[in-house]
Amino acid sequence: MKIRSRLLILTSVLICAVLALGPIFIAYGNEPMTLERGVFSETEKKSDPLKIRQTFNKLKRTTQNIYKVTMRSTVAFRLQTALGYVSTIDLPEPAQKVFVGDQELFKVEVYERQVLVKPITDETDARSNLVIVTASNRLAFDVSVGPPDTADFVLDFRLPKEDEALVKNAFEERVKEKTDELEEVYQERSEELNEQAEKLSEEKLLEKVASGVQTIELRKSEAEEDVQVNLLSLSQVADKAYLRFSVLNYSRTPFKVLKVLVGAVSHERKFLRNKETGVIELPSELELPETISPDAYEYGVLVFDYRVLGKKQKPFIRILEDSEMGKKRDIEIKGFKWFE
């Protein structure tokens, strides 16, 4: 009995030892030991540090959070901030006065041409208004809080004149490219002609170019349901006219263009009032994207035959929306400057 009891005790001790040493044998077997979180293996240490930092921080491109905007005092811009982030409003001129609706929700700091906005609350639905006054304009904002992925990190504002200059330069560059293209085609064909025919064609081309070019600067705009149309200029080159305009969609839904019309409305004075008596639509060619995305700014050109309107006629441009649901946001601008 004593021997049997000793054997049982010895067996129990051996079993306990095996159970205690088991994880050590497993850890030092064929499989390597698992490293604690935050410790890199030798292979990871030798890899590209930039890739490791990108993976750890989940870095993404931030260009989608930076926007260029034209200054306008007739709309309230939407500025979305994010908790733990700062949004910057870059101005083309110094800010003279800045007002914020609720100073307990948002912190606003002003540094000459920069206005910094940061939420100082944990409320994810915090909202307030912001007004910035400069020497030539007044900007109004509807400030809210949202996810960082959709936040506005930088709003880079430009003066309307700068946009008009960019459009004018782009238009002149396009005319130059078209002229160069026509000259190249003409040169290729002229090689097949004799000297007399070549001289005659060259003279006709010079006469057409020298027939006169005039440009009228237009500053007229109309808006409908967060969609605004700005007339920029009306140009005449030979027997063609070019009406340049821009469409700004600062709504949350795309603006699909159905048709753009240009023409003239006839007026007749009856009983001390002007009454429309007829509408003339001018055949034209349009250069404008079919869909204008939300918060997008697109430029368009209407090309039609040059003509002078009568004294009782006033020009118009109509932009019709292709919408199957809700109210159509059709926009019409009348009575802008025309050729004399």
C-alpha positions as CSV (number, residue, x, y, z in Angstrom):
1,M,0.0,0.0,0.0
2,K,2.8,2.4,0.9
3,I,4.6,1.7,-2.5
4,R,1.3,2.2,-4.4
5,S,0.7,5.5,-2.6
6,R,4.2,6.8,-3.4
7,L,3.7,5.8,-7.1
8,L,0.4,7.8,-7.3
9,I,2.1,10.8,-5.7
10,L,5.0,10.7,-8.1
11,T,2.7,10.3,-11.1
12,S,0.7,13.4,-10.0
13,V,3.9,15.5,-9.7
14,L,5.0,14.5,-13.2
15,I,1.7,15.4,-14.7
16,C,1.7,18.8,-13.1
17,A,5.3,19.5,-14.4
18,V,4.3,18.6,-17.9
19,L,1.3,20.9,-17.8
20,A,3.4,23.7,-16.4
21,L,6.2,23.3,-19.1
22,G,3.9,22.7,-22.0
23,P,3.6,26.3,-23.3
24,I,7.3,26.7,-23.3
25,F,7.8,23.5,-25.4
26,I,5.1,24.8,-27.8
27,A,6.6,28.3,-28.0
28,Y,10.1,26.9,-28.8
29,G,8.9,24.3,-31.3
30,N,8.6,24.6,-35.1
31,E,6.4,27.8,-34.9
32,P,8.1,31.2,-33.9
33,M,7.0,33.0,-30.8
34,T,4.2,35.6,-31.3
35,L,5.5,39.2,-30.8
36,E,3.6,41.5,-28.6
37,R,1.5,44.4,-30.3
38,G,3.7,47.3,-31.2
39,V,6.9,45.3,-31.6
40,F,8.2,44.9,-35.2
41,S,10.0,41.8,-36.4
42,E,13.4,41.9,-38.1
43,T,11.7,41.6,-41.6
44,E,9.4,44.5,-40.9
45,K,12.3,46.7,-39.6
46,K,14.1,46.2,-42.9
47,S,11.0,47.2,-45.0
48,D,10.2,50.7,-46.3
49,P,9.6,53.0,-43.3
50,L,7.2,55.2,-45.4
51,K,5.0,52.2,-46.2
52,I,4.9,51.2,-42.6
53,R,3.8,54.8,-41.6
54,Q,1.2,54.9,-44.3
55,T,-0.3,51.6,-43.2
56,F,-0.3,52.6,-39.6
57,N,-1.7,56.1,-40.1
58,K,-4.0,55.1,-43.0
59,L,-2.8,58.2,-45.0
60,K,-5.0,59.3,-47.9
61,R,-4.8,62.1,-50.5
62,T,-6.2,65.4,-49.2
63,T,-6.7,67.2,-52.5
64,Q,-10.4,66.3,-52.5
65,N,-10.8,68.3,-49.3
66,I,-9.3,71.5,-50.9
67,Y,-11.5,73.7,-53.1
68,K,-11.2,76.9,-55.1
69,V,-14.3,79.1,-54.8
70,T,-15.4,82.4,-56.3
71,M,-16.4,85.2,-53.9
72,R,-20.2,85.9,-54.1
73,S,-22.3,87.9,-51.6
74,T,-25.6,86.5,-52.8
75,V,-25.3,83.0,-51.4
76,A,-24.5,81.3,-48.1
77,F,-21.6,78.9,-48.5
78,R,-21.6,75.6,-46.8
79,L,-18.5,74.9,-44.7
80,Q,-18.2,71.5,-43.1
81,T,-15.7,71.1,-40.2
82,A,-14.6,68.0,-38.3
83,L,-13.9,67.3,-34.7
84,G,-10.1,67.5,-34.1
85,Y,-9.5,69.3,-37.4
86,V,-9.2,73.0,-38.4
87,S,-10.7,74.4,-41.6
88,T,-9.0,77.4,-43.3
89,I,-10.7,80.1,-45.4
90,D,-8.1,81.8,-47.7
91,L,-9.2,85.2,-48.9
92,P,-7.9,87.3,-51.8
93,E,-7.9,90.4,-49.5
94,P,-7.7,90.9,-45.7
95,A,-10.7,90.2,-43.5
96,Q,-11.9,93.4,-41.8
97,K,-14.7,92.0,-39.6
98,V,-15.6,88.4,-38.7
99,F,-18.8,87.4,-36.8
100,V,-19.7,83.9,-35.6
101,G,-23.2,82.9,-34.4
102,D,-22.3,80.7,-31.5
103,Q,-18.8,81.1,-30.0
104,E,-19.4,78.1,-27.7
105,L,-19.6,75.7,-30.6
106,F,-16.9,77.0,-32.9
107,K,-13.5,78.8,-32.4
108,V,-12.6,81.4,-35.1
109,E,-9.2,83.0,-35.5
110,V,-8.3,85.7,-38.0
111,Y,-4.8,86.2,-39.5
112,E,-4.9,88.9,-42.3
113,R,-6.2,86.9,-45.3
114,Q,-6.8,83.6,-43.4
115,V,-9.8,82.7,-41.2
116,L,-9.4,79.5,-39.1
117,V,-12.5,77.7,-38.0
118,K,-12.5,74.8,-35.5
119,P,-15.3,73.0,-33.6
120,I,-14.9,73.1,-29.8
121,T,-17.8,70.9,-28.9
122,D,-18.5,67.2,-28.9
123,E,-21.8,67.6,-30.5
124,T,-21.8,66.0,-33.9
125,D,-24.8,68.0,-35.1
126,A,-23.4,71.4,-34.0
127,R,-24.3,74.2,-36.5
128,S,-23.9,78.0,-36.7
129,N,-23.4,80.8,-39.1
130,L,-20.3,82.8,-39.9
131,V,-20.0,86.2,-41.7
132,I,-16.7,87.6,-43.1
133,V,-16.5,91.2,-44.3
134,T,-13.7,92.4,-46.6
135,A,-13.1,95.6,-48.5
136,S,-15.0,94.6,-51.6
137,N,-17.3,91.8,-50.5
138,R,-19.3,90.0,-47.7
139,L,-19.2,86.2,-47.3
140,A,-21.8,84.2,-45.4
141,F,-21.3,80.6,-44.3
142,D,-23.5,77.8,-42.9
143,V,-21.0,76.0,-40.6
144,S,-21.6,72.4,-39.6
145,V,-19.7,69.4,-38.2
146,G,-19.2,66.1,-40.1
147,P,-16.8,63.3,-40.8
148,P,-13.2,64.2,-41.6
149,D,-13.4,62.4,-45.0
150,T,-15.9,65.0,-46.2
151,A,-14.7,68.0,-44.3
152,D,-13.5,71.2,-46.0
153,F,-9.8,71.6,-45.0
154,V,-9.2,74.7,-47.2
155,L,-11.6,77.0,-49.1
156,D,-9.5,79.1,-51.5
157,F,-11.5,82.2,-52.5
158,R,-10.9,84.2,-55.6
159,L,-12.4,87.5,-56.8
160,P,-14.9,87.3,-59.7
161,K,-12.7,89.4,-61.9
162,E,-10.0,86.7,-61.6
163,D,-12.4,84.1,-62.9
164,E,-13.4,86.3,-65.8
165,A,-9.8,86.8,-66.7
166,L,-9.2,83.0,-66.6
167,V,-12.2,82.4,-68.9
168,K,-11.1,85.2,-71.2
169,N,-7.5,83.8,-71.4
170,A,-8.8,80.3,-72.0
171,F,-11.1,81.6,-74.8
172,E,-8.3,83.5,-76.5
173,E,-6.0,80.5,-76.2
174,R,-8.7,78.3,-77.8
175,V,-9.2,80.9,-80.7
176,K,-5.4,80.9,-81.2
177,E,-5.3,77.1,-81.3
178,K,-8.1,77.0,-83.8
179,T,-6.4,79.7,-85.9
180,D,-3.1,77.7,-85.9
181,E,-5.0,74.6,-86.9
182,L,-6.7,76.3,-89.8
183,E,-3.4,77.8,-90.9
184,E,-1.8,74.4,-90.9
185,V,-4.6,72.9,-93.0
186,Y,-4.5,75.8,-95.4
187,Q,-0.8,75.4,-95.8
188,E,-1.1,71.7,-96.7
189,R,-3.7,72.4,-99.3
190,S,-2.0,75.5,-100.8
191,E,1.0,73.4,-101.8
192,E,-1.2,71.8,-104.4
193,L,-2.3,75.1,-106.0
194,N,-0.4,77.3,-108.4
195,E,1.1,80.6,-107.3
196,Q,-1.8,82.8,-108.4
197,A,-4.5,80.7,-106.6
198,E,-2.4,80.6,-103.5
199,K,-2.1,84.4,-103.5
200,L,-5.8,84.8,-104.0
201,S,-6.7,82.4,-101.1
202,E,-4.3,84.2,-98.8
203,E,-5.8,87.6,-99.6
204,K,-9.3,86.3,-98.8
205,L,-8.2,84.8,-95.5
206,L,-6.6,88.1,-94.5
207,E,-9.8,90.0,-95.4
208,K,-11.9,87.7,-93.3
209,V,-9.6,88.0,-90.3
210,A,-9.4,91.8,-90.7
211,S,-13.2,92.2,-91.0
212,G,-13.3,93.2,-87.3
213,V,-13.5,91.7,-83.8
214,Q,-15.4,93.3,-81.0
215,T,-16.1,92.1,-77.4
216,I,-18.7,93.3,-74.9
217,E,-18.1,92.6,-71.3
218,L,-21.2,91.3,-69.5
219,R,-21.9,91.3,-65.8
220,K,-25.3,89.9,-65.3
221,S,-26.5,86.8,-63.4
222,E,-29.7,85.0,-62.3
223,A,-30.2,82.1,-59.9
224,E,-32.8,79.5,-59.3
225,E,-32.8,77.0,-56.4
226,D,-29.1,77.1,-55.7
227,V,-28.1,77.2,-59.4
228,Q,-26.6,80.4,-60.7
229,V,-25.8,81.5,-64.3
230,N,-23.3,84.3,-64.9
231,L,-22.9,86.0,-68.3
232,L,-19.3,86.9,-69.0
233,S,-18.9,88.4,-72.5
234,L,-20.3,88.6,-76.0
235,S,-17.7,88.5,-78.8
236,Q,-18.0,88.9,-82.6
237,V,-15.4,87.3,-84.9
238,A,-16.2,87.8,-88.6
239,D,-19.7,86.5,-89.2
240,K,-19.9,84.5,-85.9
241,A,-20.9,85.6,-82.4
242,Y,-19.7,83.9,-79.1
243,L,-21.7,84.2,-75.9
244,R,-19.6,83.1,-72.9
245,F,-21.2,82.2,-69.6
246,S,-20.7,80.1,-66.5
247,V,-23.1,77.8,-64.5
248,L,-22.5,77.4,-60.7
249,N,-24.3,74.5,-59.0
250,Y,-24.0,74.9,-55.2
251,S,-27.0,72.6,-54.5
252,R,-26.8,69.0,-53.4
253,T,-28.2,67.5,-56.6
254,P,-26.6,67.4,-60.1
255,F,-27.9,69.9,-62.7
256,K,-28.6,68.2,-66.0
257,V,-28.7,70.5,-69.0
258,L,-31.6,69.8,-71.4
259,K,-31.1,72.8,-73.7
260,V,-29.6,76.3,-73.9
261,L,-31.4,78.8,-76.1
262,V,-30.3,82.3,-77.2
263,G,-32.6,84.8,-79.0
264,A,-34.5,88.0,-78.9
265,V,-37.8,89.1,-77.5
266,S,-39.8,91.9,-79.3
267,H,-41.5,94.5,-77.2
268,E,-44.3,97.0,-78.0
269,R,-45.5,99.8,-75.7
270,K,-49.2,99.6,-75.0
271,F,-51.1,101.6,-72.3
272,L,-47.9,102.9,-70.8
273,R,-46.5,99.3,-70.4
274,N,-44.1,97.2,-72.5
275,K,-45.6,94.0,-73.7
276,E,-43.8,91.1,-75.4
277,T,-45.1,90.5,-78.9
278,G,-42.8,87.9,-80.3
279,V,-39.8,85.6,-79.6
280,I,-37.0,84.8,-82.1
281,E,-34.7,81.9,-81.4
282,L,-31.2,82.0,-83.0
283,P,-29.8,78.7,-84.2
284,S,-26.7,78.1,-82.1
285,E,-24.0,75.5,-81.2
286,L,-23.3,74.8,-77.5
287,E,-20.1,73.9,-75.7
288,L,-21.1,73.0,-72.1
289,P,-20.9,69.7,-70.0
290,E,-24.3,67.9,-70.0
291,T,-24.2,67.4,-66.2
292,I,-23.0,70.0,-63.7
293,S,-22.1,68.2,-60.4
294,P,-22.9,69.6,-57.0
295,D,-20.5,72.4,-55.8
296,A,-19.2,72.6,-59.4
297,Y,-18.4,75.6,-61.6
298,E,-18.5,75.0,-65.4
299,Y,-18.0,77.4,-68.3
300,G,-20.0,77.4,-71.6
301,V,-20.0,79.0,-75.0
302,L,-22.9,79.6,-77.4
303,V,-21.8,80.1,-81.1
304,F,-24.3,81.6,-83.5
305,D,-24.5,83.9,-86.6
306,Y,-23.7,87.5,-85.8
307,R,-26.6,89.9,-86.1
308,V,-27.8,93.3,-84.9
309,L,-31.1,93.5,-83.0
310,G,-33.8,96.1,-83.6
311,K,-34.6,98.9,-81.2
312,K,-37.7,97.0,-79.9
313,Q,-35.8,93.7,-79.4
314,K,-34.0,92.6,-76.3
315,P,-31.7,89.5,-76.2
316,F,-32.2,86.6,-73.8
317,I,-30.6,83.3,-72.9
318,R,-32.4,80.4,-71.4
319,I,-30.9,77.3,-69.7
320,L,-33.4,74.5,-69.3
321,E,-32.9,71.6,-66.9
322,D,-33.6,68.0,-67.8
323,S,-35.3,66.9,-64.6
324,E,-37.8,64.0,-64.1
325,M,-38.5,64.7,-60.4
326,G,-39.4,67.9,-58.6
327,K,-39.4,71.5,-59.9
328,K,-37.2,72.3,-62.9
329,R,-34.6,74.9,-62.2
330,D,-34.9,76.7,-65.5
331,I,-33.0,80.0,-65.6
332,E,-33.5,83.0,-68.0
333,I,-31.5,86.2,-68.3
334,K,-33.0,89.1,-70.4
335,G,-31.9,92.5,-71.6
336,F,-28.1,92.2,-71.5
337,K,-25.8,94.2,-73.8
338,W,-25.8,93.4,-77.5
339,F,-24.1,94.5,-80.7
340,E,-25.0,98.0,-82.0
